[in-house]
Amino acid sequence: MSTTVASIGVLDKAVAVLDAVAGADRPLGLAELVAASALPRATAYRIAVALESHGLVRRDGDGRFAPGLRLVGLGRAAAAAFPLADAARPTLQSLRDETGESVQLFVRAGEGRLCVESFESAHGLRWIVPVGALLPLDRGSAGRVLSGVGGPVVESVEERERGVASVSAAIHDRSGAVAAAVCVSGPIERLTRAPARRYGDAVLAAAAAIEASLH
C-alpha cells in the first residue's frame, strides 16, 4: 500500500470519528464511539485522542468524547465562505424579528446537516444552534427537508430535544434541487405542538425570498 493511500485511509477514519461525535446528542463513551464510527476499539480511541490534541475533539469530566471547540471556528470560516449564507442573511434576520424565535439555515453535509447561519431569539428561554453545528438528518424538521421527506413545510416536535419544536422549508437551487433549509425553532410553550400552523407561512415566505435572491 502506498503512503498516499494509507494516509487517505487514516483521514477517512478520522472523519468517521468526527461524524460520530458531531452527530450524537450527547458526549460518547468509548463503546458508543466504536459503535457509531464502526471502527475497531483501539483505532477509534487512538484517532479520537489524536483529534483531541488538535482541539477537534474534547472530553468531558467523565472522559466521554464530544466535538472540540476548534470546530466552531472552522464552521464559522466555512460558513463565511459560503455565498448562500450571505444571500440569506437579511431574510433570516427579518424572519427572526418577525417570529421572535431562533432561526437557522442548514445545508446537507454528508450524512448530517450543517448550520451555516444562525440568529438567536431575544427571549431568555430560547433554542440555540451555533454556526458550524453538525446535526443528524433523521431528526428535526430541517433534517427531513434536506432529506426530501415531507411537503413544502415540515414541522417537528421534541424529535431531537425535549421541549423543542421547529418548522422548516426548503430553499431550491436553479435546477429545482433542495439546496438548504430555513428553520424556525424554539420552546414548545411558544411554538406550540403545531409549529407549522403558527409559523409555516412565514418560513415559506422566507425560503421564497432567499430563492429569489439567488436567481
BALOBA-1460 file (C-alpha; in Angstrom, 3 decimals):
// residues 215
<rec num="1" residu="m" x="0.000" y="0.000" z="0.000"/>
<rec num="2" residu="s" x="1.378" y="3.430" z="-0.911"/>
<rec num="3" residu="t" x="1.863" y="6.156" z="1.664"/>
<rec num="4" residu="t" x="-0.792" y="8.273" z="-0.056"/>
<rec num="5" residu="v" x="-3.420" y="5.528" z="0.092"/>
<rec num="6" residu="a" x="-2.579" y="4.795" z="3.725"/>
<rec num="7" residu="s" x="-2.891" y="8.483" z="4.580"/>
<rec num="8" residu="i" x="-6.312" y="8.670" z="2.943"/>
<rec num="9" residu="g" x="-7.405" y="5.654" z="4.969"/>
<rec num="10" residu="v" x="-6.431" y="7.386" z="8.211"/>
<rec num="11" residu="l" x="-8.261" y="10.527" z="7.092"/>
<rec num="12" residu="d" x="-11.412" y="8.511" z="6.377"/>
<rec num="13" residu="k" x="-11.248" y="7.039" z="9.878"/>
<rec num="14" residu="a" x="-10.716" y="10.467" z="11.427"/>
<rec num="15" residu="v" x="-13.780" y="11.769" z="9.577"/>
<rec num="16" residu="a" x="-15.770" y="8.764" z="10.818"/>
<rec num="17" residu="v" x="-14.855" y="9.680" z="14.403"/>
<rec num="18" residu="l" x="-15.732" y="13.347" z="13.853"/>
<rec num="19" residu="d" x="-19.057" y="12.422" z="12.259"/>
<rec num="20" residu="a" x="-19.828" y="10.139" z="15.186"/>
<rec num="21" residu="v" x="-19.194" y="12.714" z="17.907"/>
<rec num="22" residu="a" x="-20.755" y="15.601" z="15.957"/>
<rec num="23" residu="g" x="-23.876" y="13.624" z="15.121"/>
<rec num="24" residu="a" x="-24.537" y="12.486" z="18.676"/>
<rec num="25" residu="d" x="-26.942" y="14.247" z="21.015"/>
<rec num="26" residu="r" x="-24.515" y="13.905" z="23.918"/>
<rec num="27" residu="p" x="-20.863" y="13.027" z="24.584"/>
<rec num="28" residu="l" x="-19.997" y="9.437" z="23.686"/>
<rec num="29" residu="g" x="-18.251" y="6.857" z="25.796"/>
<rec num="30" residu="l" x="-15.634" y="4.759" z="24.031"/>
<rec num="31" residu="a" x="-18.006" y="1.845" z="23.434"/>
<rec num="32" residu="e" x="-20.572" y="4.238" z="21.938"/>
<rec num="33" residu="l" x="-17.900" y="5.858" z="19.771"/>
<rec num="34" residu="v" x="-16.838" y="2.458" z="18.474"/>
<rec num="35" residu="a" x="-20.440" y="1.592" z="17.593"/>
<rec num="36" residu="a" x="-21.149" y="4.948" z="15.938"/>
<rec num="37" residu="s" x="-17.919" y="5.067" z="13.915"/>
<rec num="38" residu="a" x="-17.822" y="1.341" z="13.033"/>
<rec num="39" residu="l" x="-14.101" y="1.333" z="13.816"/>
<rec num="40" residu="p" x="-12.126" y="-1.133" z="15.935"/>
<rec num="41" residu="r" x="-11.891" y="-0.076" z="19.567"/>
<rec num="42" residu="a" x="-8.156" y="0.612" z="19.527"/>
<rec num="43" residu="t" x="-8.395" y="2.567" z="16.268"/>
<rec num="44" residu="a" x="-11.329" y="4.684" z="17.417"/>
<rec num="45" residu="y" x="-9.568" y="5.532" z="20.678"/>
<rec num="46" residu="r" x="-6.237" y="6.335" z="19.016"/>
<rec num="47" residu="i" x="-7.824" y="8.639" z="16.442"/>
<rec num="48" residu="a" x="-10.086" y="10.347" z="18.978"/>
<rec num="49" residu="v" x="-7.102" y="11.117" z="21.197"/>
<rec num="50" residu="a" x="-5.152" y="12.459" z="18.213"/>
<rec num="51" residu="l" x="-8.085" y="14.684" z="17.249"/>
<rec num="52" residu="e" x="-8.322" y="15.846" z="20.857"/>
<rec num="53" residu="s" x="-4.718" y="17.052" z="20.696"/>
<rec num="54" residu="h" x="-5.735" y="19.303" z="17.786"/>
<rec num="55" residu="g" x="-8.845" y="20.647" z="19.509"/>
<rec num="56" residu="l" x="-11.215" y="18.883" z="17.113"/>
<rec num="57" residu="v" x="-12.497" y="16.524" z="19.821"/>
<rec num="58" residu="r" x="-12.766" y="17.154" z="23.564"/>
<rec num="59" residu="r" x="-13.561" y="15.000" z="26.576"/>
<rec num="60" residu="d" x="-15.957" y="15.851" z="29.361"/>
<rec num="61" residu="g" x="-15.390" y="15.229" z="33.058"/>
<rec num="62" residu="d" x="-16.323" y="11.563" z="32.642"/>
<rec num="63" residu="g" x="-13.895" y="11.048" z="29.755"/>
<rec num="64" residu="r" x="-16.594" y="10.900" z="27.095"/>
<rec num="65" residu="f" x="-15.900" y="12.296" z="23.640"/>
<rec num="66" residu="a" x="-17.607" y="15.380" z="22.191"/>
<rec num="67" residu="p" x="-16.963" y="17.881" z="19.369"/>
<rec num="68" residu="g" x="-13.981" y="20.113" z="20.082"/>
<rec num="69" residu="l" x="-14.247" y="23.883" z="20.279"/>
<rec num="70" residu="r" x="-11.897" y="24.313" z="17.330"/>
<rec num="71" residu="l" x="-14.725" y="23.049" z="15.124"/>
<rec num="72" residu="v" x="-16.732" y="26.166" z="15.967"/>
<rec num="73" residu="g" x="-14.135" y="28.420" z="14.379"/>
<rec num="74" residu="l" x="-13.745" y="26.131" z="11.395"/>
<rec num="75" residu="g" x="-17.505" y="26.041" z="10.942"/>
<rec num="76" residu="r" x="-17.735" y="29.818" z="11.023"/>
<rec num="77" residu="a" x="-14.936" y="30.142" z="8.496"/>
<rec num="78" residu="a" x="-16.627" y="27.671" z="6.156"/>
<rec num="79" residu="a" x="-19.962" y="29.425" z="6.538"/>
<rec num="80" residu="a" x="-18.404" y="32.826" z="5.837"/>
<rec num="81" residu="a" x="-17.067" y="31.488" z="2.549"/>
<rec num="82" residu="f" x="-20.468" y="30.068" z="1.590"/>
<rec num="83" residu="p" x="-22.337" y="32.541" z="-0.692"/>
<rec num="84" residu="l" x="-25.787" y="31.179" z="0.180"/>
<rec num="85" residu="a" x="-25.356" y="32.289" z="3.778"/>
<rec num="86" residu="d" x="-24.516" y="35.829" z="2.653"/>
<rec num="87" residu="a" x="-27.553" y="35.975" z="0.363"/>
<rec num="88" residu="a" x="-29.857" y="34.570" z="3.045"/>
<rec num="89" residu="r" x="-28.675" y="36.660" z="5.995"/>
<rec num="90" residu="p" x="-31.019" y="39.695" z="5.651"/>
<rec num="91" residu="t" x="-34.069" y="37.467" z="5.181"/>
<rec num="92" residu="l" x="-33.133" y="35.225" z="8.092"/>
<rec num="93" residu="q" x="-32.693" y="38.215" z="10.366"/>
<rec num="94" residu="s" x="-36.094" y="39.559" z="9.298"/>
<rec num="95" residu="l" x="-37.646" y="36.143" z="9.975"/>
<rec num="96" residu="r" x="-36.118" y="36.128" z="13.469"/>
<rec num="97" residu="d" x="-37.503" y="39.619" z="14.120"/>
<rec num="98" residu="e" x="-40.941" y="38.693" z="12.759"/>
<rec num="99" residu="t" x="-41.326" y="35.478" z="14.742"/>
<rec num="100" residu="g" x="-39.275" y="36.383" z="17.786"/>
<rec num="101" residu="e" x="-37.775" y="32.894" z="17.644"/>
<rec num="102" residu="s" x="-34.363" y="31.487" z="16.751"/>
<rec num="103" residu="v" x="-33.737" y="30.999" z="13.043"/>
<rec num="104" residu="q" x="-31.178" y="28.767" z="11.325"/>
<rec num="105" residu="l" x="-30.018" y="27.954" z="7.817"/>
<rec num="106" residu="f" x="-28.917" y="24.357" z="7.257"/>
<rec num="107" residu="v" x="-27.224" y="22.601" z="4.344"/>
<rec num="108" residu="r" x="-26.590" y="18.929" z="3.911"/>
<rec num="109" residu="a" x="-23.090" y="17.771" z="4.868"/>
<rec num="110" residu="g" x="-22.560" y="14.085" z="4.193"/>
<rec num="111" residu="e" x="-24.990" y="12.160" z="6.362"/>
<rec num="112" residu="g" x="-25.690" y="15.187" z="8.555"/>
<rec num="113" residu="r" x="-26.857" y="18.783" z="8.335"/>
<rec num="114" residu="l" x="-24.595" y="21.750" z="8.953"/>
<rec num="115" residu="c" x="-25.767" y="25.056" z="10.400"/>
<rec num="116" residu="v" x="-24.256" y="27.775" z="8.204"/>
<rec num="117" residu="e" x="-26.146" y="30.744" z="9.658"/>
<rec num="118" residu="s" x="-27.979" y="31.295" z="12.927"/>
<rec num="119" residu="f" x="-29.902" y="34.150" z="14.545"/>
<rec num="120" residu="e" x="-30.870" y="33.748" z="18.193"/>
<rec num="121" residu="s" x="-34.176" y="34.723" z="19.734"/>
<rec num="122" residu="a" x="-34.136" y="37.598" z="22.185"/>
<rec num="123" residu="h" x="-36.191" y="35.560" z="24.668"/>
<rec num="124" residu="g" x="-34.428" y="34.336" z="27.768"/>
<rec num="125" residu="l" x="-35.762" y="30.847" z="27.059"/>
<rec num="126" residu="r" x="-34.597" y="30.061" z="23.541"/>
<rec num="127" residu="w" x="-33.166" y="27.309" z="21.363"/>
<rec num="128" residu="i" x="-29.554" y="27.968" z="20.299"/>
<rec num="129" residu="v" x="-27.829" y="26.251" z="17.379"/>
<rec num="130" residu="p" x="-24.352" y="27.691" z="16.773"/>
<rec num="131" residu="v" x="-22.920" y="28.183" z="13.314"/>
<rec num="132" residu="g" x="-20.831" y="25.124" z="12.500"/>
<rec num="133" residu="a" x="-23.041" y="22.694" z="14.437"/>
<rec num="134" residu="l" x="-23.454" y="19.353" z="12.658"/>
<rec num="135" residu="l" x="-26.780" y="17.699" z="13.453"/>
<rec num="136" residu="p" x="-28.419" y="14.466" z="12.289"/>
<rec num="137" residu="l" x="-30.625" y="14.285" z="9.207"/>
<rec num="138" residu="d" x="-33.135" y="11.834" z="10.625"/>
<rec num="139" residu="r" x="-34.393" y="14.064" z="13.434"/>
<rec num="140" residu="g" x="-35.758" y="17.581" z="13.256"/>
<rec num="141" residu="s" x="-37.733" y="19.400" z="10.593"/>
<rec num="142" residu="a" x="-34.684" y="20.784" z="8.760"/>
<rec num="143" residu="g" x="-33.157" y="17.321" z="8.521"/>
<rec num="144" residu="r" x="-36.266" y="15.934" z="6.883"/>
<rec num="145" residu="v" x="-36.427" y="18.865" z="4.455"/>
<rec num="146" residu="l" x="-32.843" y="18.215" z="3.372"/>
<rec num="147" residu="s" x="-33.637" y="14.515" z="3.020"/>
<rec num="148" residu="g" x="-36.546" y="15.312" z="0.709"/>
<rec num="149" residu="v" x="-39.117" y="13.980" z="3.175"/>
<rec num="150" residu="g" x="-42.406" y="15.807" z="3.673"/>
<rec num="151" residu="g" x="-44.226" y="18.622" z="1.920"/>
<rec num="152" residu="p" x="-43.446" y="22.309" z="1.401"/>
<rec num="153" residu="v" x="-43.353" y="22.867" z="5.158"/>
<rec num="154" residu="v" x="-42.107" y="20.285" z="7.666"/>
<rec num="155" residu="e" x="-42.595" y="20.522" z="11.410"/>
<rec num="156" residu="s" x="-41.142" y="18.595" z="14.317"/>
<rec num="157" residu="v" x="-41.967" y="18.424" z="17.997"/>
<rec num="158" residu="e" x="-39.474" y="17.017" z="20.500"/>
<rec num="159" residu="e" x="-37.755" y="14.871" z="17.870"/>
<rec num="160" residu="r" x="-34.191" y="15.788" z="18.765"/>
<rec num="161" residu="e" x="-34.510" y="17.652" z="22.044"/>
<rec num="162" residu="r" x="-37.190" y="17.505" z="24.698"/>
<rec num="163" residu="g" x="-39.320" y="20.661" z="24.878"/>
<rec num="164" residu="v" x="-38.229" y="21.971" z="21.460"/>
<rec num="165" residu="a" x="-40.343" y="22.398" z="18.319"/>
<rec num="166" residu="s" x="-39.378" y="23.596" z="14.854"/>
<rec num="167" residu="v" x="-40.726" y="24.262" z="11.383"/>
<rec num="168" residu="s" x="-38.645" y="24.318" z="8.195"/>
<rec num="169" residu="a" x="-38.979" y="24.916" z="4.473"/>
<rec num="170" residu="a" x="-36.728" y="24.122" z="1.528"/>
<rec num="171" residu="i" x="-34.640" y="26.566" z="-0.481"/>
<rec num="172" residu="h" x="-34.211" y="25.301" z="-4.045"/>
<rec num="173" residu="d" x="-31.414" y="25.988" z="-6.497"/>
<rec num="174" residu="r" x="-31.967" y="26.829" z="-10.165"/>
<rec num="175" residu="s" x="-32.339" y="23.175" z="-11.077"/>
<rec num="176" residu="g" x="-35.093" y="22.730" z="-8.510"/>
<rec num="177" residu="a" x="-32.991" y="20.622" z="-6.144"/>
<rec num="178" residu="v" x="-33.078" y="21.311" z="-2.400"/>
<rec num="179" residu="a" x="-30.039" y="23.452" z="-1.601"/>
<rec num="180" residu="a" x="-30.767" y="24.383" z="2.011"/>
<rec num="181" residu="a" x="-33.418" y="24.510" z="4.700"/>
<rec num="182" residu="v" x="-34.567" y="27.564" z="6.627"/>
<rec num="183" residu="c" x="-35.767" y="26.734" z="10.121"/>
<rec num="184" residu="v" x="-37.555" y="28.465" z="12.992"/>
<rec num="185" residu="s" x="-37.066" y="26.698" z="16.322"/>
<rec num="186" residu="g" x="-37.890" y="27.302" z="19.937"/>
<rec num="187" residu="p" x="-39.670" y="26.031" z="23.041"/>
<rec num="188" residu="i" x="-42.986" y="24.245" z="22.606"/>
<rec num="189" residu="e" x="-44.643" y="26.647" z="25.003"/>
<rec num="190" residu="r" x="-44.329" y="29.372" z="22.355"/>
<rec num="191" residu="l" x="-44.227" y="27.447" z="19.062"/>
<rec num="192" residu="t" x="-46.935" y="25.061" z="20.324"/>
<rec num="193" residu="r" x="-47.282" y="21.458" z="19.183"/>
<rec num="194" residu="a" x="-48.362" y="22.711" z="15.745"/>
<rec num="195" residu="p" x="-45.431" y="24.984" z="14.791"/>
<rec num="196" residu="a" x="-46.311" y="24.865" z="11.078"/>
<rec num="197" residu="r" x="-49.696" y="26.385" z="11.835"/>
<rec num="198" residu="r" x="-48.034" y="29.174" z="13.774"/>
<rec num="199" residu="y" x="-45.023" y="29.995" z="11.584"/>
<rec num="200" residu="g" x="-45.337" y="27.894" z="8.422"/>
<rec num="201" residu="d" x="-46.361" y="30.814" z="6.204"/>
<rec num="202" residu="a" x="-43.503" y="32.973" z="7.493"/>
<rec num="203" residu="v" x="-40.944" y="30.224" z="6.891"/>
<rec num="204" residu="l" x="-42.268" y="29.570" z="3.379"/>
<rec num="205" residu="a" x="-42.125" y="33.280" z="2.556"/>
<rec num="206" residu="a" x="-38.542" y="33.485" z="3.828"/>
<rec num="207" residu="a" x="-37.492" y="30.472" z="1.743"/>
<rec num="208" residu="a" x="-39.086" y="32.009" z="-1.352"/>
<rec num="209" residu="a" x="-37.329" y="35.327" z="-0.733"/>
<rec num="210" residu="i" x="-33.951" y="33.623" z="-0.381"/>
<rec num="211" residu="e" x="-34.550" y="31.640" z="-3.574"/>
<rec num="212" residu="a" x="-35.397" y="34.873" z="-5.406"/>
<rec num="213" residu="s" x="-32.163" y="36.484" z="-4.224"/>
<rec num="214" residu="l" x="-30.179" y="33.563" z="-5.656"/>
<rec num="215" residu="h" x="-31.775" y="33.506" z="-9.117"/>
